């Protein structure tokens, strides 16, 4: 039987920052007895005449409208559709309007049951995965990524879950308090099969989960002499000795969720602990002095935020010479405490904004306290525009605050050019078209 896996984009266009989705490789590896084809709309066109026996979609909130439209096309051709991912897990009934079945939670176990039922001519509406199952049987089929135009980065995963429960994030709702890590022997064996000249990126929501497991990972990575990047909570900078080990293990870039310079906003989002590592300036110096580049993320729209908050944050990012930065209007997504709170307060401009044809990417989704919605939208876009201006890119690449690193400078240049291109491509774009 033929199985088509599909990752939709925000709309019918290709992205220059596309990376291979591990979730699809996991599904392919567990689809025994199926002839698997994978279409990634971020990297290629999804054919309108594809006719498999079953089509499976991975849906995010921002891609829901587009994904539902493609799914409806498959169903109109008589092809049954199944869906999974964060968005269908939180809104299964919505997804079931465009699919025969939904996988809620992690795919392992429930995905195999769904395929077995489908092959036997029966299928339930909802399959619940176990988000606390051990990761000892982690499998991934990378062959489905061949021939696609992805960024030259190899994605790997060590663990799932996050020890924090930030207000705007749905990870905690998805995984709860569970933290799971793969056995290191399997992870190391996987890394050794990947091209030695490629940067590794750990997709873990927070690589710094349990300290003991994190340090064990660093011990295994150090002799491999691989360059890698990751997402990590800011408290990694509390311990200079740990930072030294991170650098020796090959870390070259780290995504840090600074989120806000405003203490009141940090408290409201549940990240008051961001201050445990000292000032943001100290954190930046500590990482840069070890030749580790920084991708800083920031959100705006909490009750204490104003237009000036955005301007001050941009100044910090520029003065600190962050290699990459992401400035975002606060986005309430299903499954987050933020969404539930704003919905209850009646402050959402469109409760199902991801399906609203009037919503444009980058628009404010709710009524902030400290500014008007259009001021939030325009202020964030202006921060993005200025940070990724050609002058800013050149200044941050050529005037680094530490010794010049050709690798870091080259990667920073490429990442900034791609980010600039994607910002102008996505800003104010209608979802789904």
C-alpha positions as CSV (number, residue, x, y, z in Angstrom):
1,X,0.0,0.0,0.0
2,X,1.1,3.6,-0.7
3,X,1.4,6.1,2.0
4,X,2.1,9.8,1.4
5,X,3.5,12.0,4.2
6,X,2.9,15.7,3.9
7,X,4.2,18.8,5.7
8,X,2.3,21.9,4.6
9,X,3.8,25.4,4.5
10,X,2.1,28.6,5.6
11,X,1.0,28.8,1.9
12,X,1.8,27.5,-1.5
13,X,5.4,28.7,-1.7
14,X,8.9,27.5,-1.0
15,X,11.0,28.5,2.0
16,X,14.8,29.1,2.0
17,X,15.1,28.1,5.6
18,X,13.5,24.7,5.3
19,X,15.1,21.9,7.4
20,X,14.2,18.2,7.3
21,X,11.4,17.5,9.8
22,X,12.4,14.6,12.1
23,X,8.7,13.8,12.8
24,X,8.2,12.7,9.3
25,X,11.4,10.5,9.4
26,X,10.0,8.9,12.6
27,X,6.6,8.2,10.9
28,X,8.4,6.7,7.8
29,X,10.6,4.5,9.9
30,X,7.5,3.0,11.6
31,X,5.4,2.5,8.5
32,X,6.2,-1.1,7.8
33,X,4.7,-2.7,4.7
34,X,3.9,0.7,3.2
35,X,5.5,2.3,0.2
36,X,6.3,5.8,1.6
37,X,6.5,9.1,-0.3
38,X,7.1,12.4,1.5
39,X,6.2,15.9,0.2
40,X,7.5,18.9,2.1
41,X,5.8,22.0,0.9
42,X,8.5,24.2,2.3
43,X,10.9,22.6,-0.2
44,X,8.7,21.4,-3.1
45,X,5.3,21.5,-4.6
46,X,2.7,19.0,-3.4
47,X,1.2,17.4,-6.5
48,X,-2.5,17.9,-7.0
49,X,-2.9,14.4,-8.6
50,X,-1.2,12.3,-5.9
51,X,-3.3,9.2,-5.3
52,X,-1.9,7.1,-2.4
53,X,-3.9,4.7,-0.3
54,X,-3.5,7.0,2.7
55,X,-2.3,10.5,3.3
56,X,-0.8,11.7,6.6
57,X,-0.3,15.3,7.6
58,X,1.8,16.9,10.3
59,X,0.0,20.2,11.2
60,X,1.2,23.2,13.1
61,X,-1.1,26.1,14.1
62,X,0.4,28.4,11.5
63,X,0.0,25.8,8.8
64,X,-3.4,24.5,9.8
65,X,-5.4,26.5,7.2
66,X,-3.1,25.4,4.3
67,X,-2.9,21.8,5.6
68,X,-6.7,21.5,5.8
69,X,-7.1,22.8,2.2
70,X,-4.6,20.2,0.9
71,X,-6.2,17.5,3.0
72,X,-9.6,18.4,1.6
73,X,-8.2,17.9,-1.9
74,X,-7.0,14.4,-1.1
75,X,-10.4,13.5,0.4
76,X,-12.1,14.8,-2.7
77,X,-10.1,12.3,-4.7
78,X,-11.2,9.5,-2.4
79,X,-8.0,9.4,-0.4
80,X,-8.4,9.0,3.4
81,X,-6.5,11.5,5.5
82,X,-4.9,11.2,9.0
83,X,-3.4,14.1,11.0
84,X,-1.0,14.6,13.9
85,X,1.2,17.2,15.4
86,X,0.7,19.9,18.1
87,X,-2.3,21.6,16.6
88,X,-4.4,18.5,16.0
89,X,-3.4,17.2,19.4
90,X,-4.9,20.2,21.1
91,X,-7.9,20.6,18.7
92,X,-8.7,17.1,17.5
93,X,-12.3,17.8,16.7
94,X,-11.3,20.7,14.4
95,X,-8.8,18.5,12.6
96,X,-11.4,15.7,12.3
97,X,-13.4,18.1,10.0
98,X,-10.7,17.5,7.5
99,X,-9.5,14.0,8.3
100,X,-10.7,10.5,9.0
101,X,-8.4,10.1,12.1
102,X,-6.1,12.1,14.4
103,X,-3.1,11.0,16.4
104,X,-3.0,12.9,19.7
105,X,0.5,13.2,21.3
106,X,3.6,11.4,20.2
107,X,3.3,9.1,17.3
108,X,5.3,6.1,18.6
109,X,2.9,3.2,19.3
110,X,-0.3,5.0,18.3
111,X,0.9,5.5,14.7
112,X,1.6,1.8,14.3
113,X,-1.9,0.9,15.7
114,X,-3.5,3.3,13.2
115,X,-1.7,1.8,10.3
116,X,-2.6,-1.7,11.4
117,X,-6.2,-0.8,11.7
118,X,-6.2,1.0,8.3
119,X,-4.7,-2.1,6.6
120,X,-7.4,-4.2,8.3
121,X,-10.1,-2.0,6.9
122,X,-11.0,-0.3,10.2
123,X,-9.9,2.9,11.8
124,X,-10.8,4.8,14.9
125,X,-11.3,8.5,15.0
126,X,-8.7,9.3,17.6
127,X,-5.4,7.5,18.5
128,X,-3.7,8.7,21.7
129,X,0.1,8.4,21.9
130,X,2.0,8.0,25.1
131,X,3.9,11.2,25.8
132,X,5.7,9.5,28.7
133,X,6.9,6.4,26.9
134,X,10.7,5.7,27.0
135,X,12.8,6.7,24.0
136,X,14.7,3.4,23.8
137,X,13.2,2.5,20.5
138,X,13.9,5.7,18.7
139,X,13.9,5.1,14.9
140,X,14.4,7.5,12.0
141,X,14.3,7.1,8.2
142,X,16.4,9.9,6.7
143,X,16.1,8.5,3.2
144,X,12.8,10.5,2.7
145,X,14.8,13.7,2.8
146,X,17.0,13.0,-0.2
147,X,16.7,15.3,-3.2
148,X,15.0,18.1,-1.2
149,X,16.5,21.6,-1.0
150,X,17.2,21.8,2.8
151,X,19.6,24.0,4.7
152,X,23.0,22.2,5.2
153,X,22.2,21.3,8.8
154,X,21.6,17.8,10.3
155,X,18.9,17.6,12.9
156,X,19.1,15.3,15.8
157,X,17.1,14.8,19.0
158,X,18.3,13.8,22.5
159,X,15.2,14.3,24.5
160,X,11.6,15.6,24.7
161,X,9.8,17.8,27.2
162,X,10.9,21.0,29.1
163,X,11.2,21.5,32.8
164,X,9.6,25.0,32.5
165,X,6.0,26.0,32.0
166,X,6.1,29.3,30.2
167,X,2.8,31.1,29.8
168,X,3.0,31.4,26.0
169,X,4.3,27.9,25.3
170,X,2.3,24.8,24.6
171,X,5.2,22.4,25.2
172,X,4.3,21.9,28.8
173,X,0.7,21.2,28.0
174,X,1.8,18.6,25.5
175,X,4.4,16.8,27.6
176,X,3.5,17.8,31.1
177,X,6.3,17.5,33.6
178,X,7.8,14.5,31.8
179,X,11.5,14.7,30.7
180,X,12.8,11.9,28.5
181,X,16.2,11.4,27.1
182,X,17.4,8.8,24.5
183,X,20.0,6.3,25.4
184,X,23.3,7.9,24.5
185,X,24.7,4.9,22.6
186,X,22.0,5.1,20.0
187,X,22.3,8.9,19.7
188,X,26.1,8.7,19.2
189,X,25.7,5.9,16.7
190,X,23.2,8.1,14.7
191,X,25.6,11.1,14.8
192,X,28.4,9.0,13.5
193,X,26.4,8.2,10.4
194,X,25.9,11.9,9.5
195,X,28.3,13.9,7.3
196,X,31.2,15.2,9.4
197,X,31.2,18.6,7.7
198,X,27.6,19.4,8.6
199,X,26.5,21.5,11.6
200,X,24.3,19.4,14.0
201,X,21.2,21.0,15.4
202,X,19.5,19.5,18.5
203,X,15.8,20.1,18.1
204,X,15.1,19.5,21.8
205,X,13.0,22.3,23.2
206,X,15.5,22.7,26.0
207,X,18.7,20.6,25.7
208,X,19.5,21.5,29.3
209,X,16.9,19.2,30.9
210,X,18.2,17.1,33.7
211,X,21.7,18.3,34.6
212,X,23.1,14.8,34.9
213,X,21.8,13.8,31.4
214,X,23.1,17.0,29.9
215,X,26.6,16.6,31.3
216,X,26.6,13.0,30.1
217,X,25.7,14.2,26.7
218,X,28.6,16.7,26.7
219,X,31.0,13.9,27.7
220,X,29.9,11.9,24.7
221,X,30.0,14.8,22.2
222,X,33.4,16.0,23.2
223,X,35.5,13.2,21.5
224,X,33.3,13.3,18.4
225,X,34.7,16.8,17.6
226,X,31.5,17.8,15.9
227,X,30.1,21.4,15.6
228,X,26.6,21.7,16.9
229,X,23.9,24.1,17.9
230,X,20.8,23.8,20.2
231,X,18.0,25.5,22.1
232,X,18.9,26.0,25.7
233,X,17.6,27.8,28.7
234,X,19.5,30.8,29.9
235,X,20.5,29.2,33.2
236,X,23.3,27.4,31.4
237,X,25.3,30.6,32.0
238,X,25.1,30.3,35.8
239,X,28.1,27.9,35.9
240,X,31.3,29.0,34.1
241,X,32.7,25.4,34.4
242,X,29.6,24.0,32.6
243,X,29.9,26.7,29.9
244,X,33.6,25.6,29.4
245,X,32.4,22.0,28.9
246,X,29.7,23.1,26.5
247,X,32.3,24.9,24.4
248,X,34.8,22.0,24.5
249,X,32.0,19.7,23.4
250,X,31.6,21.6,20.1
251,X,28.7,24.0,20.7
252,X,29.0,26.9,18.2
253,X,25.5,28.4,18.3
254,X,22.8,28.4,21.0
255,X,19.2,29.7,20.9
256,X,18.4,31.6,24.1
257,X,14.9,32.7,25.0
258,X,15.7,36.1,26.5
259,X,12.0,37.0,25.7
260,X,11.9,40.4,27.5
261,X,14.0,43.1,29.2
262,X,11.0,44.0,31.3
263,X,11.0,42.2,34.7
264,X,7.2,42.5,35.0
265,X,6.7,40.9,31.6
266,X,9.1,38.1,32.5
267,X,7.1,37.5,35.7
268,X,3.8,37.4,33.8
269,X,5.1,34.9,31.2
270,X,6.5,32.7,34.0
271,X,10.1,33.3,33.2
272,X,11.2,35.4,36.2
273,X,14.0,32.8,36.6
274,X,15.6,34.3,33.5
275,X,17.5,36.6,35.9
276,X,19.2,33.8,37.7
277,X,22.2,34.0,35.4
278,X,22.8,37.7,36.0
279,X,22.3,40.4,33.4
280,X,21.7,39.6,29.8
281,X,24.9,41.4,28.9
282,X,26.9,39.1,31.2
283,X,25.2,36.1,29.5
284,X,26.1,37.4,26.1
285,X,29.7,38.0,27.1
286,X,30.0,34.6,28.7
287,X,28.9,32.8,25.5
288,X,30.7,35.1,23.0
289,X,34.0,34.7,25.0
290,X,33.8,31.0,24.3
291,X,33.1,31.5,20.6
292,X,29.5,30.5,20.9
293,X,27.1,32.5,18.7
294,X,23.7,33.5,20.0
295,X,20.2,33.3,18.5
296,X,18.1,35.5,20.8
297,X,14.3,35.3,20.8
298,X,12.1,38.1,22.2
299,X,8.3,38.5,22.5
300,X,6.2,41.6,22.9
301,X,2.6,42.2,24.0
302,X,2.5,41.4,27.7
303,X,0.7,43.9,29.9
304,X,3.8,45.9,30.9
305,X,5.1,46.2,27.3
306,X,4.9,49.4,25.3
307,X,6.3,50.7,22.0
308,X,9.4,51.7,23.9
309,X,9.9,48.1,25.1
310,X,10.4,47.0,21.5
311,X,12.8,49.9,20.8
312,X,14.9,49.2,23.9
313,X,15.0,45.5,23.1
314,X,16.2,46.2,19.5
315,X,18.9,48.4,20.9
316,X,20.1,45.6,23.2
317,X,20.2,43.1,20.4
318,X,22.2,45.4,18.2
319,X,24.6,46.6,20.9
320,X,25.2,43.0,22.1
321,X,25.9,42.0,18.5
322,X,23.6,39.0,18.7
323,X,24.3,36.9,15.7
324,X,20.6,36.2,15.0
325,X,17.5,37.5,16.7
326,X,13.8,36.8,16.4
327,X,11.3,39.6,17.4
328,X,7.7,38.3,17.7
329,X,4.3,39.7,18.6
330,X,3.0,37.5,21.4
331,X,1.1,34.7,19.8
332,X,-1.6,32.8,21.7
333,X,-1.7,29.3,20.3
334,X,-4.1,26.5,21.4
335,X,-2.7,24.5,24.3
336,X,-1.0,27.5,26.0
337,X,-2.0,29.1,29.2
338,X,-1.8,32.4,27.3
339,X,-4.5,31.4,24.8
340,X,-6.8,30.3,27.5
341,X,-6.4,33.5,29.6
342,X,-6.8,35.9,26.6
343,X,-9.9,33.9,25.4
344,X,-11.4,34.1,28.9
345,X,-10.7,37.8,29.1
346,X,-12.3,38.4,25.7
347,X,-9.1,40.0,24.3
348,X,-8.6,37.8,21.3
349,X,-9.3,39.7,18.1
350,X,-10.2,36.5,16.4
351,X,-10.5,33.3,18.6
352,X,-9.6,31.0,15.6
353,X,-7.1,33.4,14.0
354,X,-5.3,30.5,12.3
355,X,-8.4,30.0,10.1
356,X,-9.4,33.6,9.7
357,X,-8.9,34.8,6.1
358,X,-8.4,38.3,7.4
359,X,-5.4,37.4,9.5
360,X,-2.0,38.2,8.0
361,X,1.3,36.8,9.3
362,X,2.8,39.2,11.8
363,X,-0.5,40.7,12.8
364,X,-1.3,41.3,16.5
365,X,-3.8,38.6,17.5
366,X,-5.2,40.2,20.6
367,X,-5.7,43.6,22.3
368,X,-2.5,44.4,24.4
369,X,-2.7,46.6,27.5
370,X,0.2,49.0,26.8
371,X,-0.3,49.7,23.1
372,X,-2.7,49.4,20.2
373,X,-2.7,46.1,18.2
374,X,-1.4,48.0,15.1
375,X,1.4,49.5,17.2
376,X,2.5,46.0,18.3
377,X,2.4,44.7,14.7
378,X,4.3,47.7,13.2
379,X,6.8,47.9,16.1
380,X,7.8,44.2,15.8
381,X,8.1,44.4,12.0
382,X,10.3,47.6,12.3
383,X,12.5,45.7,14.8
384,X,12.9,42.9,12.4
385,X,13.5,45.3,9.5
386,X,16.2,47.2,11.3
387,X,18.0,44.2,12.8
388,X,18.2,42.5,9.4
389,X,19.1,45.7,7.4
390,X,22.2,45.2,5.3
391,X,24.1,47.7,7.4
392,X,23.2,45.9,10.6
393,X,24.2,42.5,9.2
394,X,27.5,43.8,8.0
395,X,28.2,45.5,11.4
396,X,27.4,42.4,13.4
397,X,29.5,40.1,11.2
398,X,32.6,42.3,10.9
399,X,32.6,43.9,14.4
400,X,32.2,40.9,16.6
401,X,33.0,41.5,20.3
402,X,35.4,38.6,20.4
403,X,38.2,37.3,18.2
404,X,37.1,36.8,14.6
405,X,35.9,33.3,13.8
406,X,35.6,32.5,10.1
407,X,33.1,29.7,10.8
408,X,30.9,31.9,13.1
409,X,31.1,34.9,10.6
410,X,30.2,32.7,7.7
411,X,27.3,31.0,9.4
412,X,26.0,34.3,10.8
413,X,26.1,35.9,7.3
414,X,24.2,33.0,5.7
415,X,21.6,32.8,8.6
416,X,21.0,36.6,8.4
417,X,20.6,36.7,4.7
418,X,18.1,33.8,4.8
419,X,16.2,35.4,7.8
420,X,16.0,38.7,6.0
421,X,14.6,36.9,2.9
422,X,12.0,34.9,4.9
423,X,10.9,38.0,6.9
424,X,9.9,39.9,3.8
425,X,8.4,36.8,2.2
426,X,6.1,36.0,5.1
427,X,5.3,39.4,6.7
428,X,1.6,40.2,6.1
429,X,1.0,37.1,4.0
430,X,-2.4,35.5,4.3
431,X,-2.2,32.0,5.7
432,X,-3.3,29.2,3.4
433,X,-2.9,30.8,0.0
